Amino acid sequence: MKIIDVGLGKRSYPIMVGAGLLREVGRDLRQRAVAKRYVVIADDRVAALYGKTLIDSLTGNGISCDLLTFPRGEASKNMVTIARLASSLAQLGVDRKDCLVALGGGVTGDITGFVAAIYMRGIPFVQVPTTLLAQVDSSVGGKTGVDIPEGKNLVGVFYQPRAVYIDSRVLTSLPADELLNGLAEVVKYGVIYDRDFFDFLGANREQILQVDPQVIEEVVVRCCQIKAAVVAADEKEADLRRILNYGHTLGHAVEAASDFAIAHGMAVAMGMVAASKLAVAKGLLAVSEAGRISQVIAGFGLPVAIPRELDHNLMKSFLKTDKKAVAGRPFFVLPTRIGQVTITDDVAEELIDLALA
């Protein structure tokens, strides 16, 4: 098992990565004594796949626990689900000495973290991510929240987990589309922070797509190391952490304009390529570098073009209400070379039109 520390002073916590770790969560939580009782929150699909394994791990170590579920998918990431879960917690008699466990992908982590942050003004929670996207990105860093009709993740708080348990073995049974969703975030880390890692991804494409145990664990660990370093330097996205939004400004607009029919990772892949086009158009990025980014993204089977049928004006309206926008001006993370990016709101509307085309 590998342990990565997210250094946030009193709010620091470990990210543990290892094959078969799902069965060890109960033992570790008993040793850490985070809470007297736990409530596992999962969507209905993940609960059927991994709920018993996790609950057996908890109860087998003398830990009392309950399980709450909600319908899978982004459509559940709203205030209605939050209210229902909070009511269920109250009915179970959950108090501030108890802890929530987010078992599942990014939607589950966002929902559980948000409920933990606001229920009784804050109770502990831990993350047990089961998708590649959640393992390398959303489970680390404390971003929680839900969607509203006006945009994605517009309601939420920064609220750090007490620990993150990543079982790399669960990725071997991950559906192909879920693996691709996560790979978009994986490529992101190479572009924004680590050229050597970007080259590693290109050189090990087949092993990654085949979920080779050793290679995929190395990928997860490196992504978590990068995110932990960025979050420790800028917890609440005042400066450096904004680089993690590469591909997301345009990607979120694509997601929302498709009414979330396009999955997050697919939209981010499109957004990364579009952001690279913007960078080239602004003279910040060499055409060859942009081509290499597109090549690696496409090599993993990810989309590189925004669908023509999406309403461009609708996408632009979502850009203006993006949570990172200021006075209606969206911020873009643009690569200047692979491994380095810059952040700007100085992007002319005609260039945005070009990127969305």
C-alpha positions in Angstrom: 0.0 0.0 0.0 1.2 3.5 -0.8 0.2 6.5 1.3 0.1 10.1 0.1 -0.4 12.9 2.6 -2.5 15.9 1.7 -0.8 18.6 3.8 -3.4 21.0 5.2 -2.3 21.5 8.8 -5.0 20.3 11.2 -7.1 19.2 8.2 -4.4 17.0 6.7 -5.4 13.5 5.7 -3.9 10.4 4.0 -4.7 9.0 0.6 -4.1 5.2 0.8 -3.7 3.3 -2.5 -3.5 -0.4 -2.8 -5.0 -3.5 -4.4 -7.7 -5.1 -2.2 -7.9 -2.1 0.1 -11.7 -2.1 0.2 -11.5 -5.0 2.6 -9.2 -3.2 4.9 -11.2 0.0 5.4 -12.9 -1.2 8.6 -9.6 -2.1 10.2 -8.0 1.2 9.4 -11.0 3.2 10.6 -11.1 1.3 13.8 -7.5 2.2 14.4 -8.1 5.9 13.5 -11.2 6.1 15.7 -12.7 8.7 13.4 -16.3 8.0 14.7 -18.4 5.7 16.8 -20.8 4.9 14.0 -20.7 5.0 10.2 -23.3 5.5 7.4 -22.2 4.4 3.9 -23.8 6.4 1.1 -23.7 4.9 -2.4 -25.7 4.9 -5.6 -27.9 1.9 -6.2 -25.5 0.3 -8.7 -22.3 0.7 -6.6 -24.2 -0.5 -3.5 -25.0 -3.8 -5.3 -21.4 -4.2 -6.5 -19.4 -3.2 -3.4 -21.7 -2.4 -0.6 -21.5 -5.8 1.1 -17.7 -5.9 0.9 -17.4 -2.6 2.6 -20.1 -3.2 5.2 -18.5 -6.6 6.0 -15.2 -4.8 6.5 -16.8 -2.4 8.9 -18.9 -4.8 10.9 -16.1 -7.4 10.9 -14.1 -4.9 12.9 -16.8 -4.2 15.4 -18.0 -1.0 13.7 -21.7 -0.2 13.6 -22.9 1.0 10.2 -25.9 1.7 8.0 -26.3 2.0 4.2 -28.2 4.7 2.3 -28.6 4.7 -1.5 -29.8 7.0 -4.2 -30.4 6.5 -8.0 -27.2 6.5 -9.9 -26.2 9.3 -12.3 -25.7 13.0 -12.5 -29.5 13.6 -12.4 -29.4 12.7 -8.7 -26.8 15.4 -8.0 -29.3 18.0 -6.7 -30.7 19.6 -3.6 -33.6 17.1 -3.6 -31.2 14.2 -3.0 -29.4 16.2 -0.4 -32.6 16.8 1.5 -33.7 13.2 1.3 -30.3 12.0 2.6 -30.3 14.5 5.4 -33.8 13.4 6.5 -32.7 9.8 6.4 -29.7 10.6 8.6 -31.9 12.4 11.1 -34.3 9.4 11.2 -31.3 7.1 11.9 -30.3 9.4 14.8 -26.9 10.3 13.3 -25.1 12.9 15.3 -21.8 14.8 15.2 -19.9 11.9 16.6 -20.8 9.8 13.5 -19.2 9.6 10.1 -20.3 9.3 6.5 -18.6 7.0 4.0 -18.8 8.0 0.3 -18.7 4.7 -1.7 -18.7 5.2 -5.4 -17.8 7.7 -8.1 -17.6 11.5 -8.3 -21.3 12.1 -8.0 -21.4 10.1 -4.8 -18.4 11.8 -3.4 -19.8 15.3 -4.2 -23.2 14.5 -2.7 -21.8 12.7 0.5 -19.2 15.4 1.1 -21.9 18.2 0.8 -24.3 16.4 3.1 -21.4 15.9 5.6 -20.5 19.6 5.5 -24.1 20.8 6.2 -25.7 18.1 8.3 -25.6 19.4 12.0 -23.2 22.1 10.6 -20.5 19.5 9.8 -19.8 15.8 10.6 -16.8 13.8 9.4 -16.7 11.8 6.2 -14.3 9.6 4.3 -14.0 8.7 0.6 -13.9 5.3 -0.9 -13.8 6.0 -4.6 -14.6 3.2 -7.0 -14.1 4.8 -10.4 -10.9 6.0 -12.0 -12.2 9.5 -12.3 -13.0 9.6 -8.6 -9.8 7.9 -7.6 -7.5 10.3 -9.5 -9.5 13.5 -9.0 -12.8 14.2 -7.3 -12.2 12.2 -4.1 -9.1 14.4 -3.3 -9.3 18.0 -2.4 -12.5 18.6 -0.6 -14.7 20.0 -3.4 -18.3 19.1 -2.7 -21.6 20.3 -4.3 -24.6 19.7 -6.5 -26.0 21.0 -9.7 -28.8 23.5 -10.3 -30.5 24.3 -13.6 -28.3 27.3 -14.2 -25.1 25.2 -14.1 -22.9 22.4 -12.8 -21.6 22.5 -9.2 -22.9 26.0 -8.5 -24.0 25.0 -4.9 -21.3 23.5 -2.7 -18.5 24.0 -0.2 -14.9 23.1 0.4 -15.0 20.3 3.0 -12.1 17.9 3.4 -12.5 14.2 4.1 -10.7 12.5 7.0 -9.2 9.9 4.7 -9.3 8.5 1.2 -9.2 4.7 0.5 -8.4 3.8 -3.0 -8.7 0.1 -4.0 -7.0 -0.1 -7.4 -8.3 -3.6 -7.9 -11.9 -2.4 -8.4 -10.8 -0.8 -11.6 -10.4 -4.2 -13.3 -14.2 -4.5 -13.3 -14.9 -1.0 -14.3 -17.0 -0.6 -17.5 -15.1 0.7 -20.5 -17.0 4.0 -20.6 -16.2 4.7 -16.9 -12.5 3.9 -17.5 -12.5 6.5 -20.4 -14.2 9.1 -18.2 -11.3 8.8 -15.7 -8.6 8.8 -18.4 -9.6 12.3 -19.5 -8.7 13.6 -16.0 -5.5 11.5 -16.0 -4.3 13.1 -19.2 -5.1 16.5 -17.7 -2.5 16.0 -15.0 0.2 15.4 -17.6 -0.7 18.5 -19.6 -0.9 20.9 -16.6 1.9 19.7 -14.4 4.2 16.8 -15.5 5.4 16.3 -19.1 7.2 13.1 -18.1 4.0 11.7 -16.8 2.3 12.8 -20.1 4.9 10.9 -22.0 4.5 7.9 -19.7 0.8 7.8 -20.6 1.4 7.8 -24.3 4.1 5.1 -24.0 1.9 2.8 -21.8 -1.5 3.4 -23.5 -2.2 -0.3 -24.1 -1.4 -1.4 -20.6 -3.5 1.4 -19.2 -6.5 0.5 -21.4 -6.1 -3.1 -20.4 -6.0 -2.0 -16.7 -2.6 -3.6 -16.1 -2.5 -3.8 -12.2 1.0 -2.4 -11.8 0.7 0.4 -14.4 -2.8 1.5 -13.4 -1.7 1.8 -9.7 1.3 3.8 -10.8 -1.1 6.1 -12.8 -3.4 6.6 -9.8 -0.6 7.3 -7.4 1.0 9.9 -9.6 -2.3 11.7 -10.2 -3.0 11.7 -6.4 0.5 13.0 -5.7 0.0 15.9 -8.2 -3.4 16.8 -6.9 -2.3 16.6 -3.2 0.6 19.0 -4.0 -1.7 21.5 -5.7 -4.4 21.3 -3.0 -1.8 21.7 -0.2 -0.5 24.8 -1.9 -4.0 26.3 -2.7 -6.9 24.6 -0.8 -9.7 26.9 -1.9 -8.8 27.6 -5.5 -7.5 31.1 -5.0 -4.6 30.7 -7.4 -2.6 27.5 -8.3 -5.5 25.1 -7.8 -7.3 26.7 -10.8 -4.9 24.8 -13.1 -6.9 21.7 -12.3 -9.8 23.2 -14.3 -8.0 22.7 -17.6 -10.6 21.4 -20.0 -13.4 22.0 -17.5 -14.6 25.5 -18.4 -15.6 24.4 -21.9 -16.2 20.9 -20.7 -18.9 21.9 -18.2 -20.6 24.0 -20.8 -20.7 20.9 -23.1 -22.1 18.8 -20.3 -24.8 21.2 -19.4 -25.7 22.0 -23.1 -26.2 18.2 -23.7 -28.4 18.0 -20.6 -25.7 15.8 -19.2 -26.1 13.2 -21.9 -22.4 13.7 -22.5 -20.4 12.2 -19.5 -18.0 14.4 -17.6 -14.8 12.8 -18.8 -15.9 12.9 -22.4 -16.8 16.6 -22.1 -13.5 17.4 -20.4 -11.6 15.6 -23.2 -13.4 17.9 -25.7 -12.7 20.9 -23.5 -9.0 20.1 -23.3 -8.6 20.0 -27.1 -10.7 23.1 -27.5 -8.6 24.9 -24.9 -5.5 23.9 -26.8 -7.0 25.4 -29.9 -7.6 28.6 -28.0 -3.9 28.6 -26.8 -2.7 28.2 -30.4 -5.0 30.9 -31.6 -3.6 33.3 -28.9 0.0 32.4 -29.8 0.6 30.7 -26.4 1.1 27.1 -27.7 2.9 25.6 -30.6 0.8 23.7 -33.1 2.9 20.6 -32.6 2.2 20.6 -28.9 -1.5 21.0 -29.5 -1.3 18.1 -32.0 0.4 15.9 -29.4 -2.2 16.6 -26.8 -5.0 15.7 -29.3 -3.1 12.6 -30.4 -2.8 11.2 -26.8 -6.4 12.1 -26.0 -7.7 10.4 -29.2 -5.3 7.5 -28.6 -7.2 6.6 -25.5 -10.5 6.5 -27.5 -11.6 9.9 -26.1 -13.5 12.4 -28.2 -11.6 15.4 -29.5 -14.4 17.4 -31.1 -17.5 19.1 -29.7 -20.6 17.6 -31.4 -22.0 19.9 -34.1 -25.5 19.5 -32.9 -25.0 21.2 -29.6 -26.3 24.7 -29.4 -23.3 27.1 -29.3 -25.3 29.9 -27.9 -26.5 27.7 -25.1 -22.9 26.6 -24.4 -21.8 30.2 -24.2 -24.6 31.1 -21.8 -23.3 28.3 -19.5 -19.8 29.7 -19.8 -21.1 33.0 -18.3 -22.7 31.3 -15.3 -19.7 29.0 -14.7 -18.7 29.2 -11.0 -15.2 30.3 -12.0 -16.5 33.2 -14.1 -16.2 36.8 -12.8 -18.7 39.4 -14.0 -19.8 37.0 -16.7 -16.2 36.6 -18.0 -15.1 32.9 -17.9 -11.5 32.0 -17.0 -9.7 29.5 -19.2 -6.7 27.3 -18.4 -4.6 27.3 -21.5 -1.4 25.2 -22.0 1.7 27.0 -23.0 3.6 23.7 -23.4 2.9 20.2 -22.2 3.5 20.3 -18.5 2.8 24.0 -18.1 -0.4 26.2 -18.3 -1.5 29.8 -17.8 -4.9 31.1 -16.6 -6.6 34.0 -18.3 -10.0 35.6 -18.9 -8.6 37.5 -21.8 -10.2 35.5 -24.6 -12.2 37.3 -27.3 -15.6 36.0 -28.1 -14.7 35.2 -31.7 -12.0 32.8 -30.3 -14.5 31.1 -28.1 -16.7 30.7 -31.1 -13.8 29.1 -32.9 -13.1 26.7 -30.1 -16.7 25.7 -29.9 -16.9 25.1 -33.6 
